[in-house]
Amino acid sequence: MKRTAWCFFFFLLTAILRAGNASAQNIPRVVHVFVALADNAHQGIVPVPAALGNGDDPDRNLYWGAAFGVKTFFNRSQKDWAQLGQPTKGFTKQIAERVVYRHWKTGTLLIADAYRGNEIRQAISDFLSAAADSERKATFNITDKTGPKTVEAKADLVVYVGHDGLMDFPLEKTFSGDSVSKRQAIVLACASKQYFGAALKPTGAEPLLWTTNLMAPEAYTLKAALDGWIAGETNEQIRQRAAGAYAQYQRISEKAALKLFATGW
């Protein structure tokens, strides 16, 4: 990632956080979401309508700009989340768009990156790298009871959303980390526990939520899981929240939805 892009992003984030005087936490917790845009041409997905499956068009993509895509769904969740600034188009060659949100009550930051559909391998690799604590620290200026201060933070929770690319290709490297920093991970993709397990284990991250069978990785499940995570609920409570949301939107029984989601190893 170019240094200029990072500098611009964190300058913008710093200005907004300072203006809002809005962190209830000494160091804001960070969620980093890696979204692989649905792509009929470059992924082994069941084909979707062309507009939804164009991996170079985030605005209409199934997992980003469509009704239940990450960007659209969180934009509509204004009761809980505020978008910071404008989305950054063409953030990098691989990332078609980046959008950042801030949780109103807690100051938790959510960074969401939309990877082009043909960059799904990079999206998964970057997710696993972050899970292994290899992501560079971000610098934030915040204001708390003692006044302005500069803090550094990495993602506490990393999330992958999209097609399970590990059904189609093997990883070229192992992402190794440790469990000291207690990072957590969510993988919203088909049968992610079976396919991501071997890759996630060496990272040291704890699997907070993943799946056991085919599923639609839409943003209502992520939103429900984050509501529980921010509230400090147990992993099992978060699993039940996610299953409840999935059952509601997919119009299936909660019993069936609970079978679809798992937590831990």
Backbone as JSON, one array per atom type, in Angstrom:
{
  "sequence": "MKRTAWCFFFFLLTAILRAGNASAQNIPRVVHVFVALADNAHQGIVPVPAALGNGDDPDRNLYWGAAFGVKTFFNRSQKDWAQLGQPTKGFTKQIAERVVYRHWKTGTLLIADAYRGNEIRQAISDFLSAAADSERKATFNITDKTGPKTVEAKADLVVYVGHDGLMDFPLEKTFSGDSVSKRQAIVLACASKQYFGAALKPTGAEPLLWTTNLMAPEAYTLKAALDGWIAGETNEQIRQRAAGAYAQYQRISEKAALKLFATGW",
  "N": [[0.84, -1.18, 0.0], [0.57, 2.22, -0.82], [2.51, 4.75, 0.72], [1.54, 7.39, 0.64], [-1.21, 7.06, 0.33], [-1.93, 5.81, 2.74], [-1.17, 7.85, 4.52], [-2.93, 9.93, 3.81], [-5.39, 8.76, 4.43], [-5.24, 8.32, 7.25], [-4.83, 10.9, 8.11], [-7.3, 12.05, 7.49], [-8.96, 10.45, 9.11], [-7.97, 11.07, 11.63], [-8.63, 13.78, 11.85], [-11.43, 13.73, 11.86], [-12.03, 12.13, 14.08], [-10.96, 13.72, 16.11], [-12.48, 16.03, 15.89], [-14.97, 15.06, 16.59], [-14.57, 14.33, 19.2], [-14.82, 11.76, 20.29], [-14.27, 9.23, 21.57], [-15.01, 6.67, 23.66], [-13.29, 4.93, 24.62], [-9.94, 4.31, 25.69], [-8.09, 3.42, 23.79], [-9.28, 3.02, 20.65], [-11.09, 0.15, 19.61], [-10.53, -1.91, 16.76], [-11.95, -3.09, 13.78], [-11.3, -4.96, 10.95], [-12.39, -5.48, 7.77], [-12.29, -7.68, 5.12], [-13.34, -7.83, 1.97], [-14.1, -9.86, -0.69], [-15.06, -9.08, -3.79], [-17.92, -10.33, -5.46], [-17.59, -12.35, -8.35], [-18.35, -13.39, -11.42], [-16.72, -14.19, -13.52], [-14.18, -14.8, -12.58], [-14.24, -16.38, -10.31], [-15.18, -19.39, -8.61], [-18.05, -19.43, -8.34], [-21.62, -19.96, -8.06], [-23.19, -18.7, -10.83], [-24.31, -15.33, -10.7], [-26.67, -12.62, -11.36], [-25.45, -10.45, -13.93], [-24.79, -7.75, -13.22], [-24.51, -7.92, -10.46], [-22.43, -9.66, -10.23], [-20.09, -8.56, -11.22], [-16.86, -8.14, -10.75], [-15.37, -5.82, -10.85], [-16.95, -3.71, -10.31], [-17.82, -2.21, -7.7], [-20.0, -0.7, -6.76], [-22.41, -1.93, -7.45], [-22.09, -4.49, -6.69], [-22.71, -7.79, -5.41], [-21.7, -8.34, -2.83], [-21.06, -5.9, -1.78], [-22.13, -3.26, -2.82], [-24.79, -3.91, -3.31], [-28.12, -4.52, -1.94], [-27.77, -6.01, 0.46], [-25.09, -5.92, 0.76], [-21.85, -5.19, 2.2], [-21.09, -2.39, 2.31], [-23.5, -0.98, 1.64], [-25.33, -2.0, 3.55], [-24.22, -1.26, 6.04], [-24.16, 1.48, 5.69], [-26.83, 1.98, 5.9], [-27.28, 1.44, 8.49], [-27.46, 3.53, 10.39], [-28.14, 4.15, 12.95], [-26.38, 2.88, 14.58], [-23.84, 3.03, 13.37], [-21.57, 5.34, 11.94], [-20.54, 6.72, 8.91], [-17.25, 7.62, 8.1], [-16.1, 10.34, 6.49], [-15.73, 10.25, 2.89], [-16.06, 7.35, 0.75], [-13.05, 5.79, -0.4], [-12.16, 5.58, -3.59], [-10.58, 3.23, -5.76], [-8.5, 2.48, -3.97], [-6.15, 0.91, -3.74], [-4.34, -0.94, -6.25], [-5.4, -3.49, -6.03], [-7.53, -3.15, -4.28], [-10.66, -2.01, -4.75], [-12.26, -0.17, -3.47], [-12.41, 1.62, -0.39], [-14.01, 1.96, 2.73], [-14.82, 3.58, 5.77], [-16.08, 3.22, 9.05], [-17.52, 4.4, 12.13], [-18.39, 3.37, 15.34], [-21.1, 4.6, 17.06], [-21.57, 4.59, 19.92], [-19.32, 3.46, 21.18], [-16.98, 4.14, 19.85], [-15.61, 2.3, 18.37], [-13.82, 1.32, 15.49], [-14.45, 0.54, 12.1], [-13.0, -0.76, 9.37], [-13.46, -1.28, 6.03], [-12.64, -3.08, 3.2], [-12.96, -3.39, -0.27], [-12.1, -5.81, -2.34], [-11.11, -6.32, -5.69], [-12.78, -8.66, -7.82], [-11.1, -10.46, -9.21], [-8.96, -10.48, -7.59], [-9.17, -12.13, -5.46], [-7.51, -14.04, -4.27], [-5.52, -12.41, -3.2], [-7.05, -10.98, -1.37], [-7.76, -12.95, 0.5], [-5.22, -13.71, 1.37], [-4.31, -11.29, 2.52], [-6.15, -11.04, 4.57], [-5.49, -13.3, 6.16], [-2.89, -12.62, 6.8], [-3.34, -10.38, 8.4], [-4.71, -11.66, 10.44], [-2.62, -13.07, 11.51], [-1.31, -11.12, 12.82], [0.36, -9.53, 11.35], [-0.19, -7.17, 10.18], [0.43, -3.72, 9.62], [0.74, -1.33, 12.27], [-1.74, 1.14, 12.92], [-1.89, 4.66, 13.26], [-3.57, 6.76, 15.49], [-5.09, 9.82, 16.47], [-6.63, 10.63, 19.39], [-9.11, 11.82, 21.74], [-9.45, 11.79, 25.17], [-10.43, 11.6, 28.66], [-8.16, 12.7, 29.72], [-7.25, 14.38, 27.85], [-5.99, 15.27, 24.5], [-4.34, 12.63, 22.71], [-1.92, 10.49, 21.17], [-2.28, 7.33, 19.76], [-1.47, 3.94, 18.97], [-2.71, 1.25, 17.03], [-3.75, -2.06, 16.08], [-5.87, -4.19, 14.09], [-8.31, -5.65, 16.09], [-10.18, -7.5, 15.55], [-10.55, -9.44, 12.73], [-12.02, -9.87, 9.55], [-13.28, -11.94, 6.99], [-15.14, -11.76, 4.02], [-17.02, -13.23, 1.52], [-16.71, -15.26, -1.49], [-15.63, -18.62, -0.92], [-12.6, -18.93, -1.61], [-10.65, -20.8, -1.14], [-11.68, -23.18, -1.8], [-11.12, -23.35, -4.41], [-8.41, -22.88, -4.95], [-5.07, -23.52, -3.71], [-3.24, -22.16, -0.9], [-0.22, -20.25, -1.19], [1.61, -19.85, 0.78], [2.33, -20.05, 4.33], [0.77, -18.42, 7.01], [2.04, -17.27, 9.81], [1.63, -16.72, 13.28], [1.08, -15.66, 16.69], [-0.76, -16.34, 19.71], [-0.78, -14.39, 21.6], [-1.66, -11.7, 21.44], [-4.34, -12.06, 21.25], [-6.07, -11.93, 18.99], [-9.07, -12.03, 17.04], [-11.17, -13.77, 14.67], [-13.46, -13.71, 11.95], [-15.06, -15.6, 9.51], [-16.94, -15.34, 6.84], [-18.03, -17.23, 4.61], [-18.66, -19.91, 2.33], [-18.77, -23.01, 4.01], [-16.57, -22.43, 5.7], [-15.19, -23.22, 8.0], [-14.22, -25.76, 7.45], [-12.56, -25.29, 5.21], [-10.94, -23.06, 5.76], [-9.75, -23.66, 8.13], [-7.18, -25.01, 8.4], [-5.51, -23.05, 7.4], [-5.96, -20.87, 9.04], [-5.25, -21.67, 11.61], [-2.33, -21.58, 12.12], [-2.0, -18.83, 12.4], [-2.61, -18.0, 14.93], [-4.87, -16.68, 15.65], [-8.15, -16.5, 17.09], [-10.99, -18.29, 16.1], [-13.84, -16.64, 15.91], [-16.31, -16.7, 14.62], [-17.51, -18.83, 12.16], [-18.38, -20.94, 9.32], [-20.26, -23.93, 8.49], [-21.31, -25.01, 6.22], [-22.81, -24.48, 2.93], [-23.55, -21.04, 2.29], [-24.96, -17.68, 2.3], [-22.93, -15.0, 2.2], [-23.77, -12.39, 3.44], [-24.3, -8.99, 4.66], [-25.93, -8.65, 6.93], [-25.5, -10.72, 8.7], [-22.87, -10.24, 9.55], [-23.2, -7.71, 10.75], [-24.9, -8.36, 12.91], [-23.21, -10.09, 14.37], [-21.13, -8.32, 15.04], [-22.52, -6.53, 16.67], [-22.89, -8.1, 18.96], [-20.22, -8.65, 19.64], [-19.16, -6.11, 20.17], [-20.71, -5.5, 22.37], [-19.61, -7.14, 24.23], [-20.33, -9.8, 24.51], [-20.45, -13.41, 24.94], [-18.72, -15.88, 22.94], [-20.53, -17.86, 22.13], [-22.98, -16.57, 22.45], [-22.69, -14.64, 20.49], [-22.58, -16.24, 18.22], [-25.22, -17.18, 18.28], [-26.61, -14.79, 17.88], [-25.77, -14.16, 15.25], [-26.81, -16.36, 13.87], [-29.53, -15.96, 14.33], [-30.02, -13.59, 12.89], [-29.4, -14.47, 10.32], [-31.32, -16.45, 9.95], [-33.63, -14.89, 9.98], [-33.36, -13.2, 7.67], [-32.92, -15.01, 5.62], [-35.1, -16.54, 5.83], [-35.36, -19.03, 7.15], [-35.42, -21.69, 9.58], [-34.39, -21.02, 12.97], [-33.07, -23.1, 14.15], [-31.98, -24.49, 11.98], [-30.28, -22.49, 11.06], [-28.52, -22.21, 13.2], [-27.09, -24.55, 13.01], [-25.54, -23.98, 10.88], [-23.6, -22.18, 11.63], [-20.56, -21.84, 13.48], [-18.36, -21.62, 16.34], [-15.08, -21.11, 17.61], [-12.55, -23.76, 17.82]],
  "CA": [[0.0, 0.0, 0.0], [1.41, 3.38, -0.94], [2.58, 5.55, 1.93], [0.69, 8.56, 0.5], [-2.6, 6.66, 0.56], [-2.08, 5.61, 4.18], [-1.07, 9.15, 5.18], [-4.17, 10.66, 3.57], [-6.47, 8.11, 5.16], [-5.15, 8.54, 8.68], [-5.04, 12.32, 8.35], [-8.74, 12.23, 7.49], [-9.52, 9.79, 10.28], [-7.56, 11.85, 12.8], [-9.4, 15.02, 11.9], [-12.83, 13.44, 12.2], [-12.08, 11.67, 15.47], [-10.67, 14.84, 16.99], [-13.64, 16.92, 15.85], [-16.09, 14.43, 17.29], [-14.22, 14.1, 20.6], [-15.8, 10.7, 20.45], [-13.88, 7.88, 21.95], [-15.27, 6.29, 25.05], [-12.24, 3.99, 24.94], [-8.62, 4.92, 25.61], [-7.63, 3.05, 22.46], [-10.45, 2.45, 19.97], [-10.95, -1.16, 19.01], [-10.56, -1.84, 15.3], [-12.39, -4.24, 13.01], [-10.89, -4.83, 9.56], [-13.19, -6.4, 6.97], [-11.74, -7.93, 3.8], [-14.44, -8.3, 1.13], [-13.77, -10.23, -2.07], [-16.25, -8.82, -4.59], [-18.41, -11.47, -6.24], [-17.08, -12.24, -9.72], [-18.75, -14.55, -12.23], [-15.69, -14.58, -14.47], [-12.9, -15.19, -11.97], [-14.44, -17.17, -9.1], [-15.98, -20.59, -8.8], [-19.35, -19.22, -7.71], [-22.8, -20.15, -8.88], [-23.34, -17.38, -11.47], [-25.36, -14.4, -10.27], [-26.89, -11.63, -12.42], [-24.19, -9.82, -14.36], [-24.49, -6.54, -12.46], [-24.11, -8.31, -9.11], [-21.24, -10.48, -10.3], [-18.97, -7.86, -11.87], [-15.88, -7.92, -9.7], [-14.75, -4.51, -10.98], [-17.99, -2.71, -10.1], [-18.24, -2.33, -6.31], [-21.26, -0.02, -6.47], [-23.56, -2.81, -7.65], [-21.69, -5.86, -6.42], [-23.51, -8.55, -4.46], [-21.16, -8.32, -1.48], [-20.62, -4.55, -1.41], [-23.08, -2.17, -3.08], [-26.16, -4.4, -3.37], [-28.92, -4.22, -0.74], [-27.22, -6.65, 1.65], [-23.64, -5.84, 0.71], [-21.26, -4.56, 3.39], [-21.16, -0.93, 2.28], [-24.88, -0.52, 1.68], [-25.99, -2.38, 4.79], [-23.72, -0.44, 7.14], [-24.62, 2.84, 5.45], [-28.22, 2.05, 6.35], [-27.31, 1.17, 9.94], [-26.99, 4.81, 10.93], [-28.39, 4.19, 14.39], [-25.21, 2.32, 15.27], [-22.58, 3.29, 12.69], [-21.44, 6.57, 11.14], [-19.46, 6.66, 7.92], [-16.26, 8.68, 8.24], [-15.65, 10.84, 5.2], [-16.23, 9.61, 1.68], [-15.3, 6.15, 0.36], [-11.86, 6.02, -1.22], [-12.2, 4.75, -4.8], [-9.26, 2.86, -6.24], [-7.58, 2.65, -2.85], [-4.92, 0.35, -4.29], [-4.62, -1.69, -7.47], [-6.22, -4.64, -5.67], [-8.71, -2.72, -3.52], [-11.44, -1.09, -5.57], [-12.85, 0.88, -2.64], [-12.32, 1.49, 1.06], [-14.93, 2.8, 3.49], [-14.53, 3.49, 7.21], [-17.2, 3.56, 9.91], [-17.24, 4.52, 13.55], [-19.53, 3.01, 16.16], [-21.5, 5.79, 17.8], [-21.51, 4.51, 21.38], [-18.05, 2.98, 21.72], [-15.82, 4.62, 19.11], [-15.0, 1.21, 17.6], [-13.63, 1.65, 14.08], [-14.62, -0.55, 11.15], [-12.39, -0.48, 8.07], [-13.92, -2.29, 5.07], [-11.96, -3.01, 1.91], [-13.57, -4.17, -1.34], [-11.09, -6.29, -3.29], [-11.63, -6.69, -7.01], [-13.08, -10.08, -7.85], [-9.97, -11.26, -9.67], [-7.92, -10.38, -6.56], [-9.65, -12.88, -4.29], [-6.37, -14.67, -3.6], [-4.88, -11.37, -2.4], [-7.95, -10.66, -0.26], [-7.62, -14.01, 1.51], [-3.86, -13.61, 1.91], [-4.24, -10.13, 3.41], [-6.94, -11.39, 5.76], [-4.71, -14.21, 7.0], [-1.75, -11.86, 7.3], [-3.83, -9.59, 9.52], [-5.01, -12.61, 11.51], [-1.33, -13.44, 12.08], [-0.76, -9.93, 13.46], [1.42, -8.96, 10.51], [-0.63, -5.89, 9.65], [1.11, -2.58, 10.21], [-0.06, -0.55, 13.21], [-2.28, 2.41, 12.46], [-1.76, 5.73, 14.25], [-4.78, 7.55, 15.66], [-5.13, 10.85, 17.49], [-7.93, 10.59, 20.04], [-9.26, 12.66, 22.92], [-10.15, 11.16, 26.28], [-10.57, 12.46, 29.84], [-6.88, 13.37, 30.02], [-6.93, 15.28, 26.76], [-5.57, 14.64, 23.24], [-3.19, 11.74, 22.76], [-1.69, 9.67, 19.98], [-2.21, 5.91, 20.08], [-1.3, 3.03, 17.84], [-3.56, 0.08, 17.19], [-4.0, -2.97, 14.97], [-7.2, -4.76, 14.15], [-8.58, -6.63, 17.14], [-11.04, -8.49, 14.91], [-10.41, -9.43, 11.28], [-13.19, -10.53, 8.96], [-13.3, -12.18, 5.55], [-16.48, -11.89, 3.47], [-17.03, -13.49, 0.08], [-16.61, -16.65, -1.94], [-14.57, -19.4, -0.31], [-11.63, -19.17, -2.66], [-9.82, -21.96, -0.84], [-12.28, -24.32, -2.51], [-10.65, -23.31, -5.8], [-6.95, -22.81, -5.09], [-4.32, -23.64, -2.45], [-2.42, -21.01, -0.53], [1.18, -20.41, -1.56], [2.45, -19.69, 1.96], [1.69, -20.17, 5.62], [0.78, -17.17, 7.76], [2.3, -17.69, 11.19], [1.57, -15.71, 14.32], [0.92, -16.25, 18.01], [-2.05, -16.02, 20.33], [-0.55, -13.47, 22.71], [-2.47, -10.49, 21.31], [-5.74, -12.47, 21.33], [-6.87, -11.51, 17.84], [-10.19, -12.9, 16.69], [-11.44, -13.78, 13.24], [-14.75, -14.15, 11.43], [-14.97, -15.96, 8.09], [-18.27, -15.53, 6.26], [-17.87, -17.85, 3.3], [-19.21, -21.27, 2.39], [-18.01, -24.08, 4.67], [-15.27, -21.82, 5.99], [-14.46, -23.95, 9.03], [-13.51, -26.87, 6.8], [-11.57, -24.86, 4.23], [-10.02, -22.06, 6.3], [-9.19, -24.1, 9.4], [-5.74, -25.29, 8.34], [-4.79, -21.81, 7.13], [-6.13, -19.94, 10.15], [-4.63, -22.2, 12.84], [-0.99, -21.07, 12.4], [-1.99, -17.39, 12.66], [-2.81, -17.74, 16.36], [-6.14, -15.99, 15.88], [-9.26, -17.32, 17.56], [-12.15, -18.21, 15.22], [-15.03, -16.19, 16.62], [-17.5, -17.15, 13.9], [-17.34, -19.3, 10.8], [-19.55, -21.67, 8.84], [-20.09, -25.37, 8.3], [-21.94, -25.45, 4.97], [-23.04, -23.4, 1.98], [-24.28, -19.92, 2.88], [-24.89, -16.38, 1.63], [-22.14, -14.13, 3.09], [-24.3, -11.04, 3.36], [-23.82, -8.16, 5.76], [-26.74, -8.7, 8.13], [-24.85, -11.64, 9.63], [-21.73, -9.52, 10.11], [-23.71, -6.66, 11.64], [-25.38, -9.0, 14.14], [-22.05, -10.58, 15.11], [-20.43, -7.17, 15.6], [-23.32, -6.01, 17.78], [-22.57, -8.9, 20.13], [-18.79, -8.49, 19.97], [-18.99, -4.79, 20.79], [-21.38, -5.54, 23.66], [-18.86, -7.99, 25.14], [-21.0, -11.08, 24.7], [-19.64, -14.6, 24.76], [-18.68, -16.39, 21.57], [-21.76, -18.58, 21.84], [-24.04, -15.58, 22.27], [-22.47, -14.02, 19.18], [-23.03, -17.23, 17.25], [-26.67, -17.19, 18.27], [-27.03, -13.55, 17.23], [-25.54, -14.31, 13.82], [-27.78, -17.34, 13.36], [-30.84, -15.34, 14.35], [-30.12, -12.66, 11.76], [-29.4, -15.26, 9.08], [-32.64, -17.09, 9.87], [-34.61, -13.86, 9.65], [-33.24, -12.7, 6.3], [-33.0, -16.12, 4.69], [-36.4, -17.18, 6.06], [-35.21, -20.43, 7.53], [-35.57, -21.83, 11.03], [-33.18, -20.71, 13.74], [-32.39, -24.36, 14.38], [-31.17, -24.75, 10.79], [-29.24, -21.48, 10.99], [-27.52, -22.5, 14.22], [-26.23, -25.64, 12.5], [-24.68, -23.42, 9.83], [-22.54, -21.36, 12.22], [-19.76, -22.42, 14.54], [-17.39, -20.75, 16.97], [-13.97, -21.86, 18.18], [-11.98, -24.86, 17.04]],
  "C": [[0.88, 1.24, 0.0], [1.34, 4.21, 0.34], [1.65, 6.76, 1.84], [-0.77, 8.23, 0.77], [-2.85, 6.48, 2.05], [-2.07, 6.95, 4.91], [-2.37, 9.94, 5.03], [-5.29, 10.09, 4.41], [-6.41, 8.43, 6.64], [-5.21, 10.01, 9.05], [-6.53, 12.62, 8.43], [-9.36, 11.65, 8.75], [-9.2, 10.57, 11.55], [-8.42, 13.09, 12.96], [-10.83, 14.78, 12.36], [-12.95, 13.0, 13.65], [-11.87, 12.82, 16.45], [-11.87, 15.78, 17.05], [-14.79, 16.35, 16.65], [-15.82, 14.24, 18.77], [-14.91, 12.84, 21.1], [-15.25, 9.34, 20.77], [-14.15, 7.66, 23.41], [-14.18, 5.35, 25.54], [-10.9, 4.71, 24.87], [-7.99, 4.64, 24.25], [-8.82, 2.43, 21.74], [-10.15, 1.07, 19.43], [-11.18, -1.04, 17.51], [-11.02, -3.16, 14.72], [-11.96, -3.99, 11.56], [-11.59, -5.92, 8.75], [-12.61, -6.47, 5.55], [-12.84, -8.56, 2.94], [-13.92, -8.62, -0.26], [-15.04, -10.05, -2.9], [-16.62, -10.05, -5.4], [-18.03, -11.28, -7.71], [-17.4, -13.51, -10.5], [-17.61, -15.09, -13.08], [-14.46, -15.18, -13.82], [-13.03, -16.02, -10.71], [-15.34, -18.35, -9.39], [-17.32, -20.5, -8.11], [-20.46, -19.67, -8.64], [-23.11, -18.79, -9.5], [-24.54, -16.61, -10.92], [-25.6, -13.42, -11.41], [-25.64, -10.8, -12.69], [-23.82, -8.6, -13.54], [-23.97, -6.86, -11.07], [-22.78, -9.05, -9.1], [-20.1, -9.89, -11.09], [-17.98, -7.47, -10.79], [-15.13, -6.63, -9.79], [-15.74, -3.38, -10.73], [-18.52, -2.8, -8.67], [-19.62, -1.74, -6.04], [-22.48, -0.93, -6.6], [-23.27, -4.24, -7.23], [-22.49, -6.49, -5.29], [-23.02, -8.38, -3.03], [-20.76, -6.93, -0.99], [-21.73, -3.52, -1.58], [-24.53, -2.6, -3.2], [-26.84, -4.23, -2.0], [-28.32, -4.79, 0.54], [-25.7, -6.74, 1.59], [-23.12, -5.03, 1.89], [-21.44, -3.05, 3.39], [-22.6, -0.44, 2.43], [-25.54, -0.81, 3.02], [-25.51, -1.53, 5.96], [-24.06, 1.03, 6.93], [-26.04, 3.03, 5.96], [-28.38, 1.78, 7.84], [-26.85, 2.4, 10.71], [-27.26, 4.97, 12.42], [-27.16, 3.77, 15.17], [-23.88, 2.77, 14.68], [-22.64, 4.58, 11.88], [-20.29, 6.4, 10.16], [-18.53, 7.86, 8.1], [-15.78, 9.11, 6.86], [-16.31, 10.12, 4.05], [-15.42, 8.34, 1.38], [-14.13, 6.53, -0.54], [-11.9, 5.05, -2.4], [-10.78, 4.43, -5.24], [-8.2, 3.0, -5.17], [-6.19, 2.1, -3.16], [-5.3, -0.35, -5.59], [-5.56, -2.85, -7.18], [-7.55, -4.24, -5.02], [-9.46, -1.65, -4.3], [-12.01, 0.07, -4.76], [-12.62, 0.56, -1.17], [-13.33, 2.44, 1.69], [-14.68, 2.54, 4.97], [-15.76, 3.96, 7.99], [-16.74, 3.66, 11.36], [-18.52, 4.21, 14.33], [-19.87, 4.16, 17.1], [-21.19, 5.69, 19.29], [-20.11, 4.22, 21.91], [-16.82, 3.55, 21.02], [-15.1, 3.54, 18.34], [-14.94, 1.6, 16.12], [-13.78, 0.4, 13.22], [-14.04, -0.09, 9.81], [-12.8, -1.61, 7.12], [-13.27, -2.05, 3.72], [-12.64, -3.94, 0.91], [-12.49, -4.55, -2.35], [-11.76, -6.67, -4.61], [-11.79, -8.21, -7.07], [-11.93, -10.96, -8.28], [-8.79, -11.21, -8.7], [-8.32, -11.14, -5.3], [-8.51, -13.57, -3.55], [-5.65, -13.65, -2.71], [-5.74, -11.01, -1.19], [-7.79, -11.68, 0.86], [-6.24, -13.95, 2.16], [-3.73, -12.44, 2.88], [-5.03, -10.36, 4.69], [-6.12, -12.27, 6.7], [-3.47, -13.52, 7.56], [-2.15, -11.01, 8.49], [-4.16, -10.48, 10.71], [-3.73, -13.02, 12.24], [-0.6, -12.27, 12.73], [0.38, -9.31, 12.67], [1.01, -7.64, 9.88], [0.11, -4.76, 10.37], [0.19, -1.83, 11.17], [-0.52, 0.74, 12.56], [-2.18, 3.43, 13.59], [-3.03, 6.57, 14.28], [-4.54, 8.63, 16.7], [-6.53, 10.85, 18.08], [-7.93, 11.55, 21.22], [-10.02, 11.89, 23.98], [-10.18, 12.12, 27.47], [-9.3, 13.24, 30.15], [-6.47, 14.33, 28.91], [-6.5, 14.54, 25.51], [-4.37, 13.73, 23.44], [-3.1, 10.97, 21.45], [-1.54, 8.22, 20.42], [-2.0, 5.12, 18.8], [-2.14, 1.79, 18.09], [-3.57, -0.74, 15.91], [-5.42, -3.49, 15.11], [-7.29, -5.79, 15.27], [-9.4, -7.79, 16.57], [-10.88, -8.35, 13.4], [-11.51, -10.3, 10.68], [-12.96, -10.74, 7.46], [-14.74, -12.41, 5.12], [-16.37, -12.18, 1.97], [-17.03, -14.97, -0.24], [-15.46, -17.35, -1.23], [-13.57, -19.8, -1.39], [-10.75, -20.38, -2.41], [-10.45, -23.26, -1.32], [-11.67, -24.46, -3.9], [-9.14, -23.36, -5.96], [-6.29, -22.99, -3.73], [-3.58, -22.34, -2.15], [-0.96, -21.3, -0.85], [2.11, -20.3, -0.36], [1.63, -19.9, 3.21], [1.84, -18.85, 6.37], [0.86, -17.51, 9.24], [2.26, -16.51, 12.13], [1.51, -16.39, 15.67], [-0.4, -15.77, 18.6], [-1.94, -14.99, 21.44], [-1.49, -12.27, 22.64], [-3.97, -10.78, 21.23], [-6.59, -11.88, 20.21], [-7.99, -12.51, 17.6], [-10.5, -12.75, 15.21], [-12.85, -14.28, 12.97], [-14.54, -14.46, 9.95], [-16.37, -16.28, 7.59], [-18.1, -15.94, 4.8], [-18.38, -19.27, 3.43], [-18.25, -22.25, 3.06], [-16.62, -23.6, 5.1], [-14.5, -22.57, 7.08], [-13.64, -25.08, 8.41], [-12.36, -26.37, 5.93], [-10.55, -23.86, 4.78], [-9.3, -22.55, 7.55], [-7.69, -24.28, 9.39], [-4.93, -24.03, 8.12], [-4.84, -20.85, 8.31], [-5.37, -20.38, 11.4], [-3.24, -21.62, 13.1], [-0.95, -19.58, 12.73], [-2.08, -17.07, 14.14], [-4.11, -17.04, 16.67], [-7.22, -16.98, 16.32], [-10.44, -17.19, 16.6], [-13.4, -17.87, 16.02], [-16.3, -16.71, 15.96], [-17.09, -17.62, 12.52], [-18.44, -20.29, 10.49], [-19.21, -23.12, 8.55], [-20.64, -25.88, 6.97], [-22.11, -24.26, 4.05], [-23.88, -22.3, 2.62], [-24.13, -18.68, 2.01], [-24.14, -15.42, 2.56], [-22.56, -12.67, 2.99], [-24.15, -10.32, 4.69], [-24.69, -8.18, 7.0], [-26.14, -9.66, 9.17], [-23.66, -10.96, 10.31], [-22.19, -8.48, 11.11], [-24.16, -7.26, 12.97], [-24.21, -9.49, 15.0], [-21.29, -9.42, 15.76], [-21.2, -6.54, 16.75], [-22.99, -6.78, 19.07], [-21.14, -8.73, 20.59], [-18.55, -7.16, 20.68], [-19.61, -4.76, 22.19], [-20.66, -6.44, 24.67], [-19.5, -9.32, 25.43], [-20.04, -12.24, 24.5], [-19.66, -15.03, 23.3], [-19.97, -17.09, 21.2], [-22.93, -17.62, 21.66], [-23.92, -14.89, 20.91], [-22.9, -14.97, 18.07], [-24.55, -17.24, 17.15], [-27.24, -15.93, 17.63], [-26.93, -13.68, 15.7], [-26.56, -15.25, 13.19], [-29.18, -16.74, 13.32], [-31.04, -14.39, 13.19], [-30.2, -13.43, 10.45], [-30.76, -15.93, 8.88], [-33.7, -16.09, 9.43], [-34.55, -13.47, 8.17], [-33.35, -13.82, 5.27], [-34.31, -16.9, 4.81], [-36.27, -18.7, 6.24], [-35.36, -20.5, 9.04], [-34.26, -21.48, 11.73], [-32.39, -21.98, 14.03], [-31.47, -24.69, 13.2], [-30.02, -23.76, 10.7], [-28.14, -21.75, 12.01], [-26.57, -23.6, 13.77], [-25.21, -25.1, 11.48], [-23.48, -22.67, 10.4], [-21.85, -22.09, 13.36], [-18.84, -21.37, 15.13], [-16.3, -21.62, 17.59], [-13.52, -23.0, 17.29], [-12.79, -26.14, 17.19]]
}
